[in-house]
């Protein structure tokens, strides 16, 4: 039996994936909650919310790249 390794853990097994999803949902909810009620201007428009989501996505991709750069996740070859 050989000992093999992948580059790193699956993205679904990491906590930053769930933090990323929660952050995206929080940005969308905040954008929806801040509106132009009572004659006030809409300070958190959809275009700004989507910009923040793009920034969060870039940050998540960079963090995954850094995590993959030097770690290994071992598994056994059961063939």
CNS distance restraints for C-alpha pairs under 8 A (distance, minus, plus):
assign (resid   1 and name CA) (resid  76 and name CA) 6.91 0.50 0.50
assign (resid   1 and name CA) (resid  77 and name CA) 5.92 0.50 0.50
assign (resid   1 and name CA) (resid  78 and name CA) 6.56 0.50 0.50
assign (resid   1 and name CA) (resid  79 and name CA) 7.86 0.50 0.50
assign (resid   2 and name CA) (resid  76 and name CA) 6.09 0.50 0.50
assign (resid   2 and name CA) (resid  77 and name CA) 5.39 0.50 0.50
assign (resid   3 and name CA) (resid  74 and name CA) 7.02 0.50 0.50
assign (resid   3 and name CA) (resid  75 and name CA) 6.17 0.50 0.50
assign (resid   3 and name CA) (resid  76 and name CA) 4.84 0.50 0.50
assign (resid   3 and name CA) (resid  77 and name CA) 6.28 0.50 0.50
assign (resid   4 and name CA) (resid  74 and name CA) 5.76 0.50 0.50
assign (resid   4 and name CA) (resid  75 and name CA) 5.40 0.50 0.50
assign (resid   4 and name CA) (resid  76 and name CA) 5.80 0.50 0.50
assign (resid   4 and name CA) (resid  77 and name CA) 6.58 0.50 0.50
assign (resid   5 and name CA) (resid  72 and name CA) 5.99 0.50 0.50
assign (resid   5 and name CA) (resid  73 and name CA) 5.27 0.50 0.50
assign (resid   5 and name CA) (resid  74 and name CA) 4.09 0.50 0.50
assign (resid   5 and name CA) (resid  75 and name CA) 5.67 0.50 0.50
assign (resid   6 and name CA) (resid  72 and name CA) 5.80 0.50 0.50
assign (resid   6 and name CA) (resid  73 and name CA) 5.24 0.50 0.50
assign (resid   6 and name CA) (resid  74 and name CA) 6.39 0.50 0.50
assign (resid   6 and name CA) (resid  75 and name CA) 7.75 0.50 0.50
assign (resid   7 and name CA) (resid  68 and name CA) 6.06 0.50 0.50
assign (resid   7 and name CA) (resid  70 and name CA) 7.91 0.50 0.50
assign (resid   7 and name CA) (resid  71 and name CA) 6.33 0.50 0.50
assign (resid   7 and name CA) (resid  72 and name CA) 4.86 0.50 0.50
assign (resid   7 and name CA) (resid  73 and name CA) 6.28 0.50 0.50
assign (resid   8 and name CA) (resid  67 and name CA) 7.39 0.50 0.50
assign (resid   8 and name CA) (resid  68 and name CA) 5.53 0.50 0.50
assign (resid   8 and name CA) (resid  71 and name CA) 5.60 0.50 0.50
assign (resid   8 and name CA) (resid  72 and name CA) 4.77 0.50 0.50
assign (resid   8 and name CA) (resid  73 and name CA) 4.90 0.50 0.50
assign (resid   9 and name CA) (resid  13 and name CA) 6.49 0.50 0.50
assign (resid   9 and name CA) (resid  14 and name CA) 7.32 0.50 0.50
assign (resid   9 and name CA) (resid  72 and name CA) 7.60 0.50 0.50
assign (resid   9 and name CA) (resid  73 and name CA) 5.75 0.50 0.50
assign (resid  10 and name CA) (resid  14 and name CA) 7.15 0.50 0.50
assign (resid  11 and name CA) (resid  17 and name CA) 6.42 0.50 0.50
assign (resid  11 and name CA) (resid  64 and name CA) 7.86 0.50 0.50
assign (resid  12 and name CA) (resid  17 and name CA) 6.38 0.50 0.50
assign (resid  12 and name CA) (resid  18 and name CA) 7.93 0.50 0.50
assign (resid  13 and name CA) (resid  17 and name CA) 8.00 0.50 0.50
assign (resid  14 and name CA) (resid  18 and name CA) 7.48 0.50 0.50
assign (resid  15 and name CA) (resid  19 and name CA) 6.28 0.50 0.50
assign (resid  16 and name CA) (resid  20 and name CA) 5.88 0.50 0.50
assign (resid  16 and name CA) (resid  60 and name CA) 7.53 0.50 0.50
assign (resid  17 and name CA) (resid  21 and name CA) 6.31 0.50 0.50
assign (resid  17 and name CA) (resid  60 and name CA) 7.72 0.50 0.50
assign (resid  18 and name CA) (resid  22 and name CA) 6.13 0.50 0.50
assign (resid  19 and name CA) (resid  23 and name CA) 6.06 0.50 0.50
assign (resid  20 and name CA) (resid  24 and name CA) 6.26 0.50 0.50
assign (resid  20 and name CA) (resid  56 and name CA) 7.13 0.50 0.50
assign (resid  20 and name CA) (resid  57 and name CA) 7.72 0.50 0.50
assign (resid  20 and name CA) (resid  60 and name CA) 6.85 0.50 0.50
assign (resid  21 and name CA) (resid  25 and name CA) 6.25 0.50 0.50
assign (resid  22 and name CA) (resid  26 and name CA) 6.06 0.50 0.50
assign (resid  23 and name CA) (resid  27 and name CA) 6.17 0.50 0.50
assign (resid  23 and name CA) (resid  56 and name CA) 7.82 0.50 0.50
assign (resid  24 and name CA) (resid  28 and name CA) 6.30 0.50 0.50
assign (resid  24 and name CA) (resid  53 and name CA) 5.98 0.50 0.50
assign (resid  24 and name CA) (resid  56 and name CA) 7.49 0.50 0.50
assign (resid  25 and name CA) (resid  29 and name CA) 6.11 0.50 0.50
assign (resid  26 and name CA) (resid  30 and name CA) 5.98 0.50 0.50
assign (resid  27 and name CA) (resid  31 and name CA) 6.06 0.50 0.50
assign (resid  27 and name CA) (resid  49 and name CA) 6.20 0.50 0.50
assign (resid  27 and name CA) (resid  52 and name CA) 7.48 0.50 0.50
assign (resid  27 and name CA) (resid  53 and name CA) 7.27 0.50 0.50
assign (resid  28 and name CA) (resid  32 and name CA) 6.20 0.50 0.50
assign (resid  28 and name CA) (resid  49 and name CA) 6.57 0.50 0.50
assign (resid  29 and name CA) (resid  33 and name CA) 6.01 0.50 0.50
assign (resid  30 and name CA) (resid  34 and name CA) 6.08 0.50 0.50
assign (resid  30 and name CA) (resid  44 and name CA) 7.89 0.50 0.50
assign (resid  31 and name CA) (resid  35 and name CA) 7.59 0.50 0.50
assign (resid  31 and name CA) (resid  44 and name CA) 5.46 0.50 0.50
assign (resid  31 and name CA) (resid  45 and name CA) 6.33 0.50 0.50
assign (resid  31 and name CA) (resid  46 and name CA) 6.48 0.50 0.50
assign (resid  31 and name CA) (resid  49 and name CA) 6.09 0.50 0.50
assign (resid  34 and name CA) (resid  42 and name CA) 6.69 0.50 0.50
assign (resid  34 and name CA) (resid  43 and name CA) 7.10 0.50 0.50
assign (resid  34 and name CA) (resid  44 and name CA) 6.19 0.50 0.50
assign (resid  35 and name CA) (resid  40 and name CA) 7.89 0.50 0.50
assign (resid  35 and name CA) (resid  41 and name CA) 7.39 0.50 0.50
assign (resid  35 and name CA) (resid  42 and name CA) 4.96 0.50 0.50
assign (resid  35 and name CA) (resid  43 and name CA) 7.37 0.50 0.50
assign (resid  35 and name CA) (resid  44 and name CA) 7.41 0.50 0.50
assign (resid  35 and name CA) (resid  45 and name CA) 7.99 0.50 0.50
assign (resid  36 and name CA) (resid  40 and name CA) 5.03 0.50 0.50
assign (resid  36 and name CA) (resid  41 and name CA) 5.03 0.50 0.50
assign (resid  36 and name CA) (resid  42 and name CA) 4.59 0.50 0.50
assign (resid  36 and name CA) (resid  43 and name CA) 7.99 0.50 0.50
assign (resid  37 and name CA) (resid  41 and name CA) 7.92 0.50 0.50
assign (resid  44 and name CA) (resid  48 and name CA) 6.25 0.50 0.50
assign (resid  44 and name CA) (resid  49 and name CA) 6.78 0.50 0.50
assign (resid  45 and name CA) (resid  49 and name CA) 6.43 0.50 0.50
assign (resid  46 and name CA) (resid  50 and name CA) 6.14 0.50 0.50
assign (resid  47 and name CA) (resid  51 and name CA) 6.19 0.50 0.50
assign (resid  48 and name CA) (resid  52 and name CA) 6.35 0.50 0.50
assign (resid  49 and name CA) (resid  53 and name CA) 6.31 0.50 0.50
assign (resid  50 and name CA) (resid  54 and name CA) 6.17 0.50 0.50
assign (resid  51 and name CA) (resid  55 and name CA) 6.28 0.50 0.50
assign (resid  52 and name CA) (resid  56 and name CA) 6.11 0.50 0.50
assign (resid  53 and name CA) (resid  57 and name CA) 6.06 0.50 0.50
assign (resid  54 and name CA) (resid  58 and name CA) 6.18 0.50 0.50
assign (resid  55 and name CA) (resid  59 and name CA) 6.17 0.50 0.50
assign (resid  56 and name CA) (resid  60 and name CA) 6.09 0.50 0.50
assign (resid  57 and name CA) (resid  61 and name CA) 6.14 0.50 0.50
assign (resid  58 and name CA) (resid  62 and name CA) 6.16 0.50 0.50
assign (resid  59 and name CA) (resid  63 and name CA) 6.14 0.50 0.50
assign (resid  60 and name CA) (resid  64 and name CA) 6.19 0.50 0.50
assign (resid  61 and name CA) (resid  65 and name CA) 6.16 0.50 0.50
assign (resid  62 and name CA) (resid  66 and name CA) 6.20 0.50 0.50
assign (resid  63 and name CA) (resid  67 and name CA) 6.10 0.50 0.50
assign (resid  64 and name CA) (resid  68 and name CA) 6.13 0.50 0.50
assign (resid  65 and name CA) (resid  69 and name CA) 6.13 0.50 0.50
assign (resid  66 and name CA) (resid  70 and name CA) 7.71 0.50 0.50
assign (resid  67 and name CA) (resid  71 and name CA) 6.67 0.50 0.50
assign (resid  68 and name CA) (resid  72 and name CA) 7.80 0.50 0.50
